[in-house]
């Protein structure tokens, strides 16, 4: 089973949406988590709202941190665009990608929806790639 970790600074919006979308969209066994380099105190209510609009409930998820040592256990580490500030950690071992998404904090509802939909597209592509790599040659 492949393990996916989504990382952003606060672990309150982008990475939480990615975790929820992956759990909802994966049609094969996958372990998914999200974390922040400086975790917020709660999941962003607007992120919860836009996810509920598409039938995914992330209201029970909580922001959490992660150590570099814990990151070593993941096959895929996806950062949400926080690398430019130098806040995201460097991963060891797994496939690392940055999706370059803006932080929606204080954005309007349409921007949250745009980011959610962009994350959904990325998750769909990531899951397709993982599934393809698991097929026997």
C-alpha positions as a Python dict, from the first residue, in 0.01 Angstrom:
ca = {
    (1, 'X'): (0, 0, 0),
    (2, 'X'): (137, 341, -99),
    (3, 'X'): (154, 618, 159),
    (4, 'X'): (84, 981, 62),
    (5, 'X'): (159, 1285, 277),
    (6, 'X'): (33, 1635, 194),
    (7, 'X'): (227, 1918, 361),
    (8, 'X'): (165, 2289, 392),
    (9, 'X'): (249, 2543, 659),
    (10, 'X'): (-71, 2553, 867),
    (11, 'X'): (-233, 2221, 768),
    (12, 'X'): (-564, 2403, 785),
    (13, 'X'): (-688, 2427, 425),
    (14, 'X'): (-496, 2303, 118),
    (15, 'X'): (-340, 1991, 267),
    (16, 'X'): (-660, 1909, 456),
    (17, 'X'): (-862, 1932, 133),
    (18, 'X'): (-607, 1712, -45),
    (19, 'X'): (-628, 1451, 231),
    (20, 'X'): (-1008, 1448, 219),
    (21, 'X'): (-1018, 1432, -160),
    (22, 'X'): (-767, 1146, -170),
    (23, 'X'): (-964, 944, 84),
    (24, 'X'): (-1283, 999, -118),
    (25, 'X'): (-1133, 939, -464),
    (26, 'X'): (-891, 649, -419),
    (27, 'X'): (-1033, 329, -566),
    (28, 'X'): (-742, 118, -438),
    (29, 'X'): (-577, 85, -95),
    (30, 'X'): (-376, 393, -7),
    (31, 'X'): (-278, 551, 322),
    (32, 'X'): (-307, 929, 328),
    (33, 'X'): (-222, 1196, 582),
    (34, 'X'): (-161, 1568, 595),
    (35, 'X'): (60, 1781, 817),
    (36, 'X'): (191, 2132, 863),
    (37, 'X'): (531, 2276, 936),
    (38, 'X'): (359, 2521, 1174),
    (39, 'X'): (15, 2368, 1237),
    (40, 'X'): (-284, 2595, 1291),
    (41, 'X'): (-524, 2547, 1581),
    (42, 'X'): (-815, 2429, 1361),
    (43, 'X'): (-917, 2339, 1008),
    (44, 'X'): (-1024, 2644, 811),
    (45, 'X'): (-1407, 2667, 822),
    (46, 'X'): (-1425, 2783, 460),
    (47, 'X'): (-1223, 2478, 352),
    (48, 'X'): (-1473, 2262, 541),
    (49, 'X'): (-1760, 2445, 368),
    (50, 'X'): (-1629, 2406, 12),
    (51, 'X'): (-1554, 2039, 70),
    (52, 'X'): (-1906, 1982, 203),
    (53, 'X'): (-2035, 2136, -120),
    (54, 'X'): (-1895, 1833, -304),
    (55, 'X'): (-2003, 1581, -43),
    (56, 'X'): (-1676, 1540, 148),
    (57, 'X'): (-1671, 1606, 523),
    (58, 'X'): (-1333, 1714, 661),
    (59, 'X'): (-1478, 1872, 976),
    (60, 'X'): (-1336, 1599, 1202),
    (61, 'X'): (-981, 1640, 1067),
    (62, 'X'): (-731, 1830, 1283),
    (63, 'X'): (-409, 2016, 1197),
    (64, 'X'): (-97, 1829, 1299),
    (65, 'X'): (278, 1856, 1262),
    (66, 'X'): (532, 1604, 1139),
    (67, 'X'): (901, 1546, 1195),
    (68, 'X'): (1155, 1483, 918),
    (69, 'X'): (1198, 1132, 1058),
    (70, 'X'): (826, 1059, 1021),
    (71, 'X'): (834, 1186, 663),
    (72, 'X'): (1076, 911, 569),
    (73, 'X'): (794, 657, 587),
    (74, 'X'): (596, 808, 298),
    (75, 'X'): (615, 710, -69),
    (76, 'X'): (479, 1044, -193),
    (77, 'X'): (523, 1381, -27),
    (78, 'X'): (328, 1663, -184),
    (79, 'X'): (378, 2022, -75),
    (80, 'X'): (107, 2275, -150),
    (81, 'X'): (316, 2568, -268),
    (82, 'X'): (481, 2666, 56),
    (83, 'X'): (831, 2587, -65),
    (84, 'X'): (888, 2944, -184),
    (85, 'X'): (890, 3069, 174),
    (86, 'X'): (1139, 2800, 269),
    (87, 'X'): (900, 2667, 532),
    (88, 'X'): (839, 2320, 392),
    (89, 'X'): (1079, 2048, 496),
    (90, 'X'): (1289, 1847, 258),
    (91, 'X'): (1167, 1490, 227),
    (92, 'X'): (1388, 1185, 243),
    (93, 'X'): (1332, 887, 19),
    (94, 'X'): (990, 924, -139),
    (95, 'X'): (872, 1103, -449),
    (96, 'X'): (843, 1474, -377),
    (97, 'X'): (633, 1724, -570),
    (98, 'X'): (514, 2079, -512),
    (99, 'X'): (172, 2172, -648),
    (100, 'X'): (236, 2547, -620),
    (101, 'X'): (-106, 2640, -482),
    (102, 'X'): (-169, 2980, -321),
    (103, 'X'): (-278, 2989, 42),
    (104, 'X'): (-653, 3061, 36),
    (105, 'X'): (-660, 3214, 385),
    (106, 'X'): (-864, 3535, 369),
    (107, 'X'): (-962, 3463, 6),
    (108, 'X'): (-1320, 3477, -115),
    (109, 'X'): (-1539, 3170, -157),
    (110, 'X'): (-1476, 3148, -531),
    (111, 'X'): (-1099, 3131, -473),
    (112, 'X'): (-1146, 2848, -221),
    (113, 'X'): (-1357, 2662, -475),
    (114, 'X'): (-1094, 2717, -744),
    (115, 'X'): (-819, 2583, -516),
    (116, 'X'): (-1037, 2286, -414),
    (117, 'X'): (-1103, 2201, -778),
    (118, 'X'): (-735, 2240, -868),
    (119, 'X'): (-640, 2008, -581),
    (120, 'X'): (-904, 1759, -701),
    (121, 'X'): (-745, 1759, -1048),
    (122, 'X'): (-397, 1705, -900),
    (123, 'X'): (-521, 1424, -672),
    (124, 'X'): (-691, 1253, -965),
    (125, 'X'): (-367, 1265, -1166),
    (126, 'X'): (-158, 1144, -870),
    (127, 'X'): (-391, 850, -804),
    (128, 'X'): (-391, 761, -1175),
    (129, 'X'): (-9, 765, -1177),
    (130, 'X'): (17, 553, -862),
    (131, 'X'): (-232, 300, -999),
    (132, 'X'): (-45, 281, -1331),
    (133, 'X'): (287, 225, -1152),
    (134, 'X'): (136, -64, -956),
    (135, 'X'): (28, -258, -1264),
    (136, 'X'): (243, -558, -1353),
    (137, 'X'): (468, -500, -1653),
}
